[in-house]
Amino acid sequence: MSRLSTLDIIQAKGQRKLSMLTAYDYPTAKIVDECELDMILVGDSLAMVVLGHEDTLSVDIPEMIHHTKPVVRGAKRSMVVSDMPFMSYQVSVQQAVDNAGRLIKEGGAQAVKLEGGASVLPQVQAIVRAGIPVQGHLGLTPQSAGQLGGFKVQGKSARAARQLMDDAQALAQAGCFSLVLEAVPAPLAERVSQAIPIPTIGIGAGAGCDGQVLVLQDLVGLFDRFLPKFVRQYARLGQEMSRAVASYKQDVETGTFPGSEHSFGMKQEELEALDQILKGDGREK
Ligand code: KIV
């Protein structure tokens, strides 16, 4: 089965809902891909849910490339989108094109995602001109949470909503093939989705979006520092893993692991010969 292209993603708008999840390594990418999700995001949430940082700001391009590579190896069909981390595109257009190019060339991603509206339009235009598909990201943009006053729902006032709508239209015009809307009121996300020709991918943006994205660790219960309101948790893998690890410890301590089924035997005559040799060496048991 061939990999989905940006054209497939754009053509899905109005036809079917798009599904997207994060992954940061080979085994989880393989699972997500085999479940036939349309897109896999190697998000900068990597910093928090895998690398244990307090926020998403500290992850850099080499780390994003490092995690994008195994995801691309694990995903045969899903389109892999790699996040441009904080300060990898804000400084200049040249910096943005160079780093987007590294995620594609070295990481093997099919597209990049970056946060922001009007302020990053020159970067988006230049990356698209370089032939690299770009996914936009508006609403709660965690890389600028400091400026937004924290991790808060965005676009709640008519004025802020209008600005978000303008940014969405500008990003679509600049050539983005899709747009993530994070933590925006559902009625606003619905209006944005109706107004622009590219698919909107919501996270905490209601059911009116053209698709949905979640962080895999939230969905399967592998990140327990907090759970955003917009997450539906489908499994408690963290608890399940704790149970498994505690049982293993107990079995090791009580000597019930490894069992004979986990051990390798030896022919009786070889064993006897070994014992003779050890006896001759004076290393008798
Ligand atoms: O980094 C990430 O996981 C994201 C999603 C929240 C969209 O940007």
Boltz pocket constraint, residues with backbone or C-beta under 6 A from the ligand:
constraints:
  - pocket:
      binder: B
      contacts: [[A, 22], [A, 41], [A, 42], [A, 43], [A, 44], [A, 45], [A, 46], [A, 83], [A, 180], [A, 182], [A, 203], [A, 213], [A, 215]]
      max_distance: 6.0
